[in-house]
Amino acid sequence: MSLHDQDDPALRCAQEERLRAVWAAPKGIFLKWTDCNNDAVGAWYVLTGFVFMLFAGVLGLLMRTQLAVPENDLIGPATFNQLFTLHGSMMMFLFAVPMFEAVSIILLPQLLGARDLPFPRLSAFGYWSFLLGGVFVGGSILFNAAPDGGWFMYPPLTTRTDLSGIGADIWMLGLSFIEVSSIAAAVELIVGVLKCRPPGMRLNLMPLYAWYILVVAVMILFAFPPLIAGDVLFEMERLLNWPFFDATRGGDPLLWQHLFWIFGHPEVYIVFLPSIALFAMLVPTFARRHLLGYPWIVLAAVGTAFLSFGLWVHHMFTTGLPKISLGFFSAASEAVAIPTAVQIFVFIATLWAGRVNWSTPLLYATGSLGVFVIGGLTGVMVAVVPFDWQAHDTYFVVAHLHYVLIGGTLLPLFAGLYYYWPLITGKKLSDRLGRLAFWILFAGVNLCFFPMHLSGLMGMPRRVFTYPEELGLGDLNMASTAGAFLFAAGVAVICLDMCLSPRRPLANRNPWNAGTLEWLAHPQDEHWGIRSIPLIESRYPIWDQPDFMRKVDEGRYFLPDAEEGRRETIVTSVIDARPLAVIRLGTPAWVPMLTAFVLGSVFILTTYHLYGLALIGSVLTLACVVWWLWTGTAEIPEKPSKPIGHGLELPLYISGRSAPGWWAMFITMMADATAFSGLVFGYYFFWTRHETFPPMALADGPGWFWPMVALLAGGVSWLLTLAARSANSRGATGAMALLLTGAMLAALGSGVAGLAGPWLSGLNPEAHSYPAIVWTLTLWTVAHAGLAVIMQAYVLARGLAGRMTARHDADIRNVTLFMHFFVLSVVVTYATIGLFPEVS
């Protein structure tokens, strides 16, 4: 297709009609729930996250009402414990992280000039998992069954079933399910940023929002899986009495703290950096100039992410760790302020150098920076070990945490709300109500949380439901309670503003005169996002490229049509965004929702010890996943390639390292490997905590023979899978089938041999932490051997059914990638439990 062809108005009209027909939202509310595109899924995500935020806020108001006066008896201690546990858990797990993912699912495709992210059905699966898990956890308080051990759930009080009820299981299994949702969204976002950028958008031309989301999504891959590993150990102790945290049987409660805070401290930056990303979009717009220091702010974001993983002991200064460890982690906690300050000063410098329009979104942004800086300064204080020893369990830390989270997450989200509302709805929010709400919120947050610094220094302990009048803290607590209700009034004004929005007239296109791609959208938005996928030559193409919006609107760039009636977008190279292929995207379907529901049933049924039904749910989950993959992925197209405009013709099928599916498998397996490393960390943690490990009575352990047999069989399965991939590339279907059959038998043999070691040696996992962790590592690896068998059988079936050929080989390439990680886990597990350590 040439530029001359695209000048034909009749041709352009026909192209638009085909795009409209392909991307139009399905009719009927149930079908809309099954829709799979960024607008539908992102909108449901945002709405649900906002509802969870309001619910958690009501719980917080109930706590502040109880603490308003000394010796109050409005709420009893048991209910109070449930309130503060659920308040923290919902704000962190059900609002902060899902909300950034929701906003990203809406914004990223438009920022990247893509028709959609590469796996829209995966986004839909993530949403339904999030909704089901959130309702399960949040609704527990309505039945007096909410968790009551704090959002950190420290053992042994929470692992002992005689000290904690079913709420601990609801918290652990429900939030584990939500973590699956978060990792699914991270996979979608990483692949979207790396592979779905428009032609010409090299890494150094990406919008800073995309950089931040890439950094944060990678952080999720390394932060959430250790918590999943801890969840596995936690639930095995509660459900099976395996003593990972029971000191009387060789366990150690500190193991949970390490695994939790390896997640917990990066979590703070996971929810903070996306807010900074919103600043990076709106500050240049209202400063009316390019953002200064682009390379420095990218490096600062990466540096913040890197340092955040070296801070988890920041939360464990009072646990009796060696002083050299305290010194190292204290220094790291101080150092993280440097890249954070770089980002803040870049924004200040850009505003200083520009011609600032003090709009309502910018008012929220600058106000949130002020609140966040106060939280950052108190963070530097608690990073000093002697001070932390004094303030650790007081309301000083509560004040610090809320200044950081409200200034670094909530207020920036309100800034983004006022900035992007015209993009989402086509209508602006009220400047008058927005500014009124800001000043109410700003006064409320300071009135609520600043007095907590003083009450904490005066001895007000955290997590208490009342306090004696003799402490003299009644006035400070009354002020905090008044501030909490004032803050709630500000949120209510924002809600009112949103409810009045539909009555207002449509806003102009790009009402803020921004320079980035998301503002190509019309107020009366079309479902395909943008008319044609542009060629990018600068970081602010609307400002810098002549007639850019007109050319996009007239379909003068790439993929201006939906000739075959399919949802499509362009895949580009990771570094320099060279066009590689056109991929077909998922269409509305029930399978993501069904998969989420049956997987959720596994977690919920396990909570109530209905193991038989949970096993049935697991089988149904496997069936749904296979159905999803069989009908919705690696489709062989009706033709090898298609023209996309400007004389370019791209293939319709791509596999290997250039394909989004390969990257999705690689990223998923990185998360899997990180969770596995958490379990291995547990093994060596016990080894460092015991003078003799394994204990003399268990010195023989599983022995070396069966672990080495399992290792050898796993290696054979890996090699045979590699050989099967090679045979398939030569078109030798028969040889491929034989090799895959052998690989399946070898993987099965690896699983059986792996179980034989601890089983035949009589290791009792209830007796001591050593047999418990040996069994856990073995079961993890055996489960992956079972997955290997299922994947190899799936690939074999695809090949025999003609759905995989020598040219169309994405299935076997992706399974081979899984086998690389499988053999690594086999080597680490069986070398660890079979060969190391030996009792001296």
C-alpha positions in Angstrom: 0.0 0.0 0.0 1.5 3.4 -1.0 0.8 6.8 0.3 -1.0 7.7 -2.9 -3.5 4.8 -2.2 -4.2 6.1 1.3 -5.1 9.5 -0.1 -8.3 8.0 -1.5 -11.2 9.1 0.9 -13.3 6.1 -0.2 -10.5 3.7 0.7 -9.9 5.3 4.0 -13.7 5.1 4.8 -13.7 1.4 4.0 -10.7 0.8 6.1 -12.2 2.5 9.1 -15.4 0.5 8.7 -13.4 -2.7 8.8 -11.5 -1.6 11.9 -14.7 -0.6 13.6 -16.3 -4.0 12.9 -13.3 -5.9 14.2 -12.7 -3.9 17.3 -16.2 -3.0 18.3 -17.1 -4.0 21.8 -19.5 -6.9 22.0 -23.1 -6.3 23.0 -24.7 -7.4 26.3 -23.2 -7.0 29.8 -22.1 -10.7 30.0 -20.3 -10.5 26.7 -18.6 -7.2 27.8 -17.3 -9.0 30.9 -15.6 -11.6 28.6 -14.2 -8.9 26.3 -10.4 -9.0 25.9 -9.0 -5.6 25.1 -7.1 -3.0 27.0 -10.1 -0.6 27.3 -12.5 -3.2 28.7 -10.2 -5.0 31.0 -8.4 -1.9 32.2 -11.8 -0.2 33.0 -13.0 -3.1 35.1 -9.6 -3.2 36.8 -9.7 0.5 37.7 -13.3 0.3 38.9 -12.7 -2.8 41.1 -9.5 -1.4 42.6 -11.2 1.9 43.4 -14.0 0.0 45.2 -11.5 -2.0 47.2 -9.7 1.2 48.1 -12.9 2.8 49.4 -13.7 -0.4 51.4 -10.2 -0.5 53.0 -10.6 3.2 53.7 -13.8 2.6 55.7 -12.0 0.0 57.7 -9.3 2.6 58.5 -12.0 5.1 59.6 -13.4 2.5 62.0 -9.9 2.0 63.5 -9.4 5.7 63.9 -12.9 6.1 65.5 -11.9 3.4 68.1 -8.6 5.2 68.8 -10.1 8.7 69.0 -10.3 8.7 72.8 -8.6 6.6 75.5 -10.1 3.4 76.8 -12.8 3.3 74.1 -14.9 0.2 73.9 -16.6 0.8 70.5 -14.6 -2.0 68.9 -13.3 -5.1 70.7 -9.7 -6.3 70.3 -10.5 -9.3 68.1 -12.4 -7.1 65.6 -9.7 -4.4 65.7 -7.1 -7.0 64.8 -9.2 -8.0 61.8 -9.6 -4.4 60.8 -6.0 -3.4 60.8 -4.9 -6.7 59.1 -7.5 -6.3 56.3 -6.9 -2.6 55.9 -3.2 -3.0 55.3 -3.6 -6.2 53.1 -6.3 -4.6 50.9 -4.4 -1.3 50.4 -1.2 -3.1 49.5 -2.4 -6.2 47.6 -5.9 -5.2 46.3 -5.4 -1.5 45.6 -1.8 -0.2 45.1 -0.4 -2.9 42.8 -3.6 -3.8 40.9 -4.4 -0.1 40.3 -1.0 0.6 38.7 -1.5 -2.5 36.5 -5.0 -1.4 35.6 -3.8 2.1 34.6 -1.0 0.6 32.6 -3.3 -1.8 30.7 -5.3 1.2 29.6 -2.4 3.6 28.8 0.4 1.4 27.5 -1.2 0.4 24.2 -2.0 4.0 23.3 1.4 5.3 24.6 3.1 2.7 22.4 1.0 3.3 19.4 -0.2 -0.3 19.5 -3.7 -1.7 18.9 -3.5 -3.7 22.1 -1.1 -5.5 24.4 0.1 -8.9 23.0 -2.0 -11.1 25.4 -5.4 -9.5 26.0 -6.8 -12.8 27.2 -4.0 -13.0 29.8 -5.0 -9.5 31.0 -8.6 -10.7 31.3 -7.5 -13.8 33.3 -5.5 -11.5 35.6 -8.5 -9.3 36.3 -10.9 -12.2 37.1 -8.2 -13.7 39.4 -7.8 -10.4 41.1 -11.6 -9.9 41.5 -12.3 -13.4 42.9 -9.3 -13.3 45.3 -10.2 -9.8 46.4 -13.8 -10.6 47.2 -12.8 -13.8 49.0 -10.3 -12.0 51.2 -12.2 -8.7 51.7 -15.5 -10.3 52.3 -14.2 -12.5 55.1 -14.7 -9.7 57.6 -18.4 -9.8 57.0 -18.4 -13.3 58.5 -16.1 -12.6 61.3 -13.5 -14.8 59.6 -11.0 -12.1 58.5 -7.2 -12.6 59.2 -6.1 -11.0 62.4 -2.3 -11.4 62.4 -1.3 -8.2 60.6 -0.7 -7.7 56.9 2.7 -9.4 57.5 1.3 -12.5 59.3 4.3 -13.3 61.4 4.7 -16.9 62.6 4.4 -18.7 65.0 1.3 -16.9 66.1 -0.3 -17.2 62.7 1.0 -20.7 61.8 -0.3 -22.3 65.0 -4.0 -23.3 64.3 -4.8 -23.2 68.0 -3.9 -19.4 68.1 -5.3 -18.3 64.7 -8.5 -19.3 63.0 -9.3 -19.8 59.4 -8.6 -16.2 58.7 -4.9 -17.0 58.3 -5.7 -19.5 55.6 -8.0 -17.1 53.8 -5.3 -14.5 53.9 -2.5 -16.8 52.6 -4.4 -18.7 49.9 -6.5 -15.8 48.8 -3.5 -13.4 48.4 -1.5 -16.2 46.8 -4.2 -16.3 44.1 -4.0 -12.5 43.7 -0.2 -12.8 43.4 -0.8 -15.0 40.4 -2.9 -12.2 38.9 -0.1 -9.7 39.5 2.5 -11.9 37.8 0.2 -12.4 34.9 -0.1 -8.7 34.5 3.6 -8.2 34.8 4.2 -10.7 31.9 1.7 -8.8 29.7 3.3 -5.4 30.5 6.9 -6.5 30.0 6.2 -8.1 26.7 4.1 -5.2 25.6 6.8 -2.7 26.3 9.6 -4.8 24.7 7.8 -6.1 21.7 4.8 -3.9 20.8 6.5 -0.5 20.4 5.8 1.3 17.1 8.5 1.3 14.4 11.3 3.7 15.2 10.6 3.9 18.9 14.0 2.8 20.1 14.6 2.2 23.8 16.0 5.7 24.2 12.8 7.2 22.6 10.3 5.3 24.8 8.0 7.5 26.9 9.2 7.5 30.5 6.0 5.9 31.6 6.9 2.8 29.6 10.4 2.7 31.1 8.9 2.9 34.6 6.3 0.2 34.0 9.0 -2.0 32.5 11.2 -1.6 35.6 8.3 -2.2 38.0 7.0 -5.2 36.1 10.5 -6.7 36.3 10.6 -5.9 40.0 7.3 -7.9 40.4 9.0 -10.9 38.9 11.7 -10.9 41.6 9.6 -9.6 44.5 6.4 -11.6 44.4 7.7 -15.1 43.9 9.7 -15.2 47.2 6.4 -14.4 49.0 4.8 -17.2 47.0 7.6 -19.5 48.3 6.9 -18.3 51.8 3.2 -18.9 51.3 3.9 -22.5 50.3 5.9 -23.1 53.5 3.3 -21.2 55.6 0.4 -23.3 54.4 2.3 -26.6 54.6 2.9 -25.9 58.2 -0.7 -24.9 58.9 -2.3 -27.7 56.8 0.3 -30.5 57.1 2.1 -29.7 60.4 5.5 -29.4 58.6 7.7 -27.3 61.0 9.3 -24.6 58.9 8.7 -21.9 61.5 8.5 -24.1 64.7 11.7 -23.6 66.7 11.0 -26.7 68.8 11.4 -28.9 65.7 14.3 -27.1 63.9 12.3 -24.4 62.2 12.8 -20.7 62.5 10.2 -17.9 62.4 12.8 -15.5 60.9 12.7 -17.5 57.7 9.2 -16.1 57.1 10.4 -12.5 57.8 13.2 -12.8 55.3 10.9 -14.2 52.6 8.2 -11.7 53.3 10.3 -8.6 53.4 12.3 -9.6 50.3 8.9 -9.0 48.8 7.7 -6.3 51.3 10.3 -3.6 50.8 10.5 -3.7 47.0 6.7 -3.6 47.2 6.9 0.0 48.5 8.9 1.0 45.3 6.6 -1.2 43.1 3.7 1.1 44.1 5.8 4.3 44.2 7.6 4.1 40.8 4.4 4.0 38.7 3.3 7.2 40.4 6.6 8.8 39.5 5.8 7.6 36.0 2.6 9.6 36.0 4.7 12.7 37.0 7.0 12.0 34.1 4.0 12.3 31.7 2.2 15.3 33.1 5.2 17.5 34.2 6.5 18.0 30.6 2.9 18.7 29.5 2.4 21.5 32.0 5.9 22.8 31.9 5.4 23.0 28.1 8.8 21.5 27.3 10.7 18.2 27.1 11.6 16.6 30.4 15.2 17.4 31.4 17.7 14.6 32.1 15.9 11.7 30.3 18.9 9.3 30.6 19.5 10.2 34.3 15.9 9.6 35.3 15.9 6.2 33.5 19.1 5.3 35.4 17.6 6.5 38.6 14.5 4.4 38.2 16.7 1.3 37.5 18.9 2.2 40.4 16.0 2.6 42.8 14.7 -0.8 41.7 18.1 -2.4 42.2 18.7 -1.0 45.6 15.2 -1.8 46.8 16.1 -5.5 46.8 18.9 -4.8 49.3 16.8 -3.2 52.0 14.6 -6.0 53.3 16.5 -6.3 56.6 15.5 -2.6 57.1 12.3 -4.2 58.7 14.2 -6.6 60.8 16.7 -4.4 62.8 15.1 -5.5 66.1 15.4 -9.3 65.5 18.9 -9.7 66.8 20.9 -10.0 63.5 24.7 -9.5 63.5 25.8 -5.9 63.7 27.7 -6.1 60.4 24.4 -7.0 58.7 22.7 -4.1 60.4 25.4 -1.8 59.2 25.2 -3.0 55.6 21.4 -2.8 55.4 21.4 0.6 57.1 23.8 2.0 54.6 21.7 0.5 51.7 18.5 2.1 53.2 20.2 5.5 53.3 21.6 5.0 49.7 18.2 4.5 48.1 17.4 8.1 48.8 20.0 9.2 46.1 18.2 7.8 43.0 14.9 8.9 44.4 16.2 12.4 44.9 17.5 12.5 41.3 14.0 11.8 40.0 12.4 14.4 42.2 15.0 17.1 41.3 14.6 16.3 37.6 10.9 17.2 37.8 11.7 20.3 39.8 14.3 21.4 37.2 11.9 20.8 34.3 9.2 22.9 36.0 11.8 25.6 36.8 13.0 25.7 33.1 9.5 25.7 31.6 6.5 27.9 31.4 4.3 26.3 34.0 0.5 25.9 33.7 -0.6 25.3 37.3 -3.4 22.9 36.4 -5.4 20.7 38.8 -3.3 17.6 37.9 -0.1 19.4 38.5 -1.4 20.7 41.8 -1.9 17.1 43.0 1.5 16.1 41.7 3.4 18.9 43.5 1.4 18.4 46.7 2.1 14.7 46.7 5.8 15.3 46.3 5.7 17.5 49.4 4.0 14.7 51.4 6.3 12.1 50.0 9.4 14.0 50.9 8.3 14.2 54.6 7.9 10.4 54.5 11.3 10.0 52.9 13.0 12.1 55.5 11.4 10.0 58.3 12.5 6.9 56.3 16.1 8.1 56.5 15.6 8.4 60.3 14.3 4.8 60.8 17.2 3.6 58.5 19.5 4.5 61.4 19.6 1.4 63.5 19.7 3.0 67.0 16.7 5.2 66.2 14.9 2.3 64.7 15.3 0.3 67.9 13.4 3.0 69.7 10.7 3.8 67.1 10.3 0.4 65.5 7.0 -0.7 67.1 5.5 2.7 67.6 3.1 5.0 65.7 6.2 6.8 64.3 6.5 4.0 61.8 2.8 4.1 61.0 3.2 7.8 60.2 6.2 7.2 58.1 4.5 4.4 56.1 1.4 6.5 55.4 3.3 9.6 54.4 5.2 7.5 51.9 2.2 5.6 50.5 -0.2 8.5 50.4 2.4 10.9 49.0 4.0 8.3 46.8 0.9 6.4 45.6 -2.5 7.7 46.4 -2.2 11.5 45.7 -0.2 10.8 42.4 -3.0 8.5 41.3 -5.5 11.3 41.9 -3.2 13.5 39.8 -3.3 10.9 37.0 -7.1 10.6 37.4 -7.6 14.3 36.7 -5.0 14.2 33.9 -6.2 11.1 32.1 -10.0 11.3 32.7 -10.5 13.0 29.3 -8.6 10.2 27.6 -10.7 7.5 29.3 -14.2 9.2 29.2 -13.8 12.0 26.7 -14.8 14.5 29.5 -12.8 16.6 31.9 -13.3 16.6 35.7 -14.1 19.9 37.4 -11.2 22.2 38.2 -13.2 23.8 41.1 -14.1 20.5 42.7 -10.7 19.0 42.0 -8.8 21.9 43.7 -11.3 21.8 46.7 -10.7 18.1 47.1 -6.9 18.6 46.9 -6.8 21.1 49.7 -9.1 19.0 51.9 -6.9 15.9 51.2 -3.7 17.8 51.8 -4.9 19.2 55.1 -6.4 15.8 56.1 -3.3 13.7 55.5 -1.1 16.1 57.5 -3.6 16.4 60.3 -4.0 12.6 60.5 -0.5 11.4 60.2 1.8 14.2 61.4 0.6 13.9 65.1 1.4 10.2 64.9 5.1 11.1 64.8 4.7 12.7 68.1 2.5 10.1 69.7 4.9 7.4 68.5 7.9 9.2 70.1 5.8 9.5 73.3 5.3 5.8 73.4 2.1 5.0 71.5 2.6 1.4 70.4 1.3 0.1 67.1 -1.5 -2.4 66.6 -3.2 -1.7 70.0 -7.0 -1.3 70.1 -7.0 1.2 73.0 -4.6 3.0 75.4 -4.8 4.4 79.0 -5.6 8.0 79.6 -2.5 8.4 81.7 -0.3 8.3 78.6 -1.6 11.8 77.7 -2.1 10.8 74.0 -5.8 11.5 73.8 -5.5 14.9 72.0 -3.0 13.7 69.5 -5.2 10.7 68.6 -8.3 12.8 68.4 -6.4 15.1 65.9 -5.4 12.0 63.9 -9.0 10.8 63.8 -10.3 14.2 62.7 -7.7 14.2 60.0 -8.7 10.8 58.8 -12.3 11.9 58.4 -11.2 15.1 56.7 -9.2 13.0 54.2 -12.2 10.8 53.6 -14.2 14.0 52.9 -11.7 14.9 50.2 -12.0 11.4 48.6 -15.8 11.9 48.7 -15.5 15.2 46.8 -13.5 13.4 44.1 -16.1 10.6 43.9 -18.8 13.3 43.5 -16.8 14.9 40.7 -16.5 11.6 38.9 -20.3 11.0 39.3 -21.1 14.4 37.8 -18.7 13.9 34.9 -21.2 12.3 32.5 -23.3 15.5 32.5 -20.4 17.6 31.2 -19.7 18.3 27.5 -17.1 16.4 25.6 -13.6 17.8 26.0 -11.4 18.9 23.1 -9.0 16.3 21.6 -5.7 16.4 23.5 -7.1 19.1 25.9 -3.7 19.5 27.7 -1.7 19.9 24.5 0.5 17.0 25.4 3.2 15.6 23.2 3.0 11.9 23.7 1.1 9.2 21.7 -1.8 8.5 24.1 -3.4 11.8 23.2 -3.9 10.8 19.6 -7.2 9.3 20.9 -10.4 11.2 20.1 -13.0 12.1 22.8 -15.4 9.9 21.0 -12.8 7.1 21.0 -12.8 4.3 18.5 -12.2 0.8 19.7 -9.0 0.3 17.7 -7.1 3.0 19.7 -5.4 4.9 16.8 -6.1 5.0 13.1 -2.7 3.8 12.0 0.5 2.7 13.8 3.0 5.6 13.4 6.7 5.9 12.7 8.3 7.5 15.7 11.3 9.9 15.4 11.2 11.7 18.8 10.1 11.4 22.4 7.3 13.8 21.9 6.1 13.2 18.4 2.9 15.3 18.6 5.1 18.3 19.3 8.1 17.5 17.1 6.9 15.6 14.0 5.2 17.9 11.4 1.5 17.1 10.7 1.8 14.0 12.9 -1.8 13.8 14.1 -3.2 14.4 10.7 -1.1 11.6 9.1 -2.1 9.2 11.8 -5.8 10.0 11.4 -5.6 9.6 7.6 -4.1 6.2 7.9 -0.8 7.3 6.4 1.3 5.1 8.6 1.3 1.3 9.2 -1.5 -1.2 9.4 -4.3 1.2 8.6 -6.7 -1.6 7.8 -8.2 -4.9 9.1 -8.4 -6.5 5.7 -8.8 -10.1 7.0 -11.2 -9.1 9.7 -8.8 -9.9 12.6 -7.5 -8.0 15.6 -3.8 -7.3 14.7 -0.8 -5.2 15.9 2.8 -5.0 14.9 5.7 -6.8 16.7 9.0 -5.0 16.7 12.6 -5.8 17.8 13.5 -5.2 21.4 16.3 -2.6 21.0 15.6 -0.6 17.9 11.9 -1.3 17.2 12.4 -2.7 13.7 9.1 -4.2 12.4 9.3 -8.0 12.6 5.8 -9.4 12.2 2.0 -8.8 12.4 0.4 -10.8 15.3 -3.2 -11.7 15.7 -4.7 -10.9 19.1 -7.1 -12.7 21.3 -10.8 -12.0 20.8 -13.6 -12.0 23.4 -13.9 -15.4 25.0 -15.2 -17.1 28.2 -12.0 -19.2 28.7 -10.0 -16.6 30.7 -12.8 -16.1 33.1 -13.5 -19.8 33.4 -9.8 -20.5 34.0 -9.7 -17.9 36.7 -12.8 -19.3 38.5 -11.7 -22.9 38.5 -8.2 -22.0 39.6 -9.7 -19.8 42.3 -11.8 -22.7 43.4 -8.6 -24.7 44.1 -7.4 -22.0 46.5 -10.8 -21.5 48.2 -11.5 -25.3 48.6 -8.0 -25.8 50.0 -8.7 -23.1 52.6 -11.6 -25.2 53.9 -9.6 -28.5 53.7 -11.8 -29.9 50.9 -8.9 -31.5 49.2 -10.8 -33.9 47.0 -12.8 -31.1 45.5 -9.6 -29.0 45.2 -8.0 -31.9 43.2 -11.0 -31.9 40.9 -10.6 -28.1 40.5 -6.9 -28.6 39.6 -7.9 -31.1 36.8 -10.5 -28.6 35.5 -7.9 -25.8 35.6 -5.5 -27.9 33.5 -8.4 -28.7 31.1 -9.2 -25.0 30.7 -5.6 -24.0 30.2 -5.1 -26.7 27.5 -8.4 -25.6 25.8 -7.2 -21.9 26.0 -3.8 -22.7 24.4 -5.2 -25.2 21.8 -7.8 -22.8 20.5 -6.2 -19.4 21.0 -2.4 -19.5 20.5 0.1 -20.4 17.8 -2.5 -20.3 15.0 -1.2 -21.1 11.5 -2.3 -18.2 9.4 -4.1 -18.5 6.0 -1.2 -16.8 4.2 2.4 -16.3 5.1 2.5 -12.5 5.1 0.6 -9.2 4.5 1.5 -5.7 3.5 1.3 -3.1 6.3 1.9 0.1 4.2 4.9 2.0 2.8 5.9 -1.0 0.8 6.6 -3.2 3.8 5.3 -6.8 4.0 5.6 -8.7 7.3 5.0 -12.3 8.2 1.8 -13.3 10.1 3.6 -16.0 12.1 6.7 -15.7 14.2 8.4 -18.0 16.7 11.6 -18.2 18.8 13.3 -15.3 20.4 11.5 -12.7 18.2 8.0 -13.9 19.2 6.0 -12.4 22.1 5.1 -16.0 23.2 8.7 -16.9 23.7 9.3 -13.8 25.8 6.1 -14.6 27.8 7.4 -18.1 28.6 10.9 -16.8 29.5 9.4 -14.1 31.8 7.1 -16.6 33.5 9.9 -19.1 34.0 12.0 -16.3 35.6 9.2 -15.8 38.1 9.0 -19.5 38.6 12.8 -19.8 39.1 12.7 -16.9 41.6 10.0 -18.7 43.7 12.2 -21.9 43.5 15.2 -19.9 44.7 13.2 -18.9 47.8 12.7 -22.5 48.7 16.4 -23.2 48.1 17.2 -20.2 50.3 15.1 -21.9 53.0 17.2 -25.0 52.9 20.5 -23.1 53.2 19.0 -20.8 55.8 18.3 -23.8 58.0 21.9 -25.0 57.3 23.3 -21.7 58.6 21.0 -21.6 61.7 21.9 -25.1 63.0 25.3 -26.3 64.2 24.6 -29.7 62.6 22.4 -29.8 59.5 21.0 -32.3 58.8 20.7 -33.5 62.4 22.7 -36.5 63.3 19.6 -38.7 63.6 18.7 -37.8 60.0 22.2 -37.6 58.6 21.6 -40.2 55.9 18.7 -38.1 54.4 17.5 -39.3 51.0 21.0 -40.6 50.2 22.7 -39.9 46.9 21.5 -42.7 44.7 17.9 -41.8 43.9 18.6 -38.1 43.7 21.3 -38.8 41.1 19.0 -41.1 39.2 16.3 -38.3 39.2 18.9 -35.8 38.0 20.1 -38.0 35.2 16.6 -38.8 34.0 15.7 -35.1 34.0 18.8 -34.3 32.0 17.8 -37.0 29.5 14.3 -35.6 29.1 15.8 -32.2 28.4 18.2 -33.5 25.8 15.5 -35.5 24.1 13.3 -32.4 23.9 16.1 -30.5 22.3 16.5 -33.4 19.8 12.7 -33.3 19.1 12.9 -29.6 18.3 15.7 -30.3 15.9 13.8 -33.1 14.2 10.7 -31.0 13.9 12.7 -28.2 12.2 13.8 -30.8 9.6 10.1 -31.9 9.0 10.8 -35.3 10.5 7.4 -35.7 12.3 7.9 -39.4 13.1 11.3 -38.9 14.7 9.9 -35.9 16.6 7.1 -38.1 18.0 9.5 -40.8 19.1 11.9 -38.3 20.8 9.0 -36.6 22.6 7.7 -39.9 23.8 11.1 -40.7 25.2 11.3 -37.3 26.8 8.0 -37.8 28.5 9.1 -41.2 29.9 12.3 -39.7 31.1 10.6 -36.8 32.8 8.2 -39.2 34.4 11.1 -41.3 35.6 12.8 -38.3 37.1 9.6 -37.5 39.1 9.3 -41.1 40.4 13.1 -41.3 41.3 12.9 -38.0 43.0 10.1 -39.2 45.2 11.8 -42.5 45.9 14.7 -40.8 47.8 12.9 -39.2 50.8 10.1 -41.9 50.7 12.4 -45.0 50.9 14.6 -43.3 53.5 11.6 -42.8 55.7 12.0 -39.0 56.2 9.1 -37.8 58.3 8.4 -34.1 57.3 6.5 -33.5 60.6 9.5 -34.4 62.7 12.0 -31.7 61.8 12.6 -28.8 59.4 15.2 -30.8 57.5 12.9 -33.6 56.2 10.2 -30.9 55.7 12.4 -28.8 53.4 13.8 -31.8 51.6 10.2 -33.0 50.8 9.2 -29.5 49.8 12.1 -29.1 47.3 11.4 -32.6 46.0 7.7 -32.0 45.5 8.3 -28.7 43.8 10.7 -30.4 41.3 8.5 -33.4 40.8 5.5 -31.1 40.1 7.6 -29.5 37.4 8.4 -32.9 36.0 4.7 -33.5 35.7 4.3 -30.2 33.9 7.1 -31.2 31.6 5.2 -34.4 30.7 2.0 -32.5 30.1 3.8 -29.9 27.9 5.6 -32.6 25.9 2.3 -34.4 25.4 0.6 -31.2 24.3 3.4 -30.5 21.7 3.2 -34.1 20.5 -0.6 -33.7 20.0 -0.2 -30.4 18.2 2.4 -31.9 15.8 0.2 -35.0 15.1 -2.9 -32.8 14.5 -1.0 -30.7 12.0 -1.2 -27.6 14.2 2.6 -27.4 14.4 5.0 -27.8 11.4 8.6 -27.2 10.7 7.9 -23.6 9.9 5.2 -23.0 12.5 7.1 -24.3 15.6 6.3 -21.9 18.4 4.9 -24.6 20.6 8.0 -26.8 20.7 10.3 -23.8 21.0 8.4 -22.5 24.0 8.3 -25.9 25.7 12.1 -26.3 25.1 12.6 -23.0 26.9 10.6 -24.4 29.8 12.8 -27.5 29.8 15.9 -25.3 30.2 14.5 -24.0 33.5 13.3 -27.5 34.4 16.7 -29.1 34.1 18.2 -26.2 36.1 15.8 -26.9 39.0 16.5 -30.6 38.7 20.3 -30.0 39.1 19.9 -27.6 42.0 17.4 -29.7 43.9 19.0 -33.1 43.7 22.5 -31.9 44.0 21.5 -30.0 47.2 19.5 -32.8 48.9 21.7 -35.6 47.6 25.2 -34.3 47.9 25.2 -31.3 50.2 25.8 -30.7 53.0 27.4 -33.7 54.8 27.4 -34.1 58.5 30.9 -33.8 59.9 
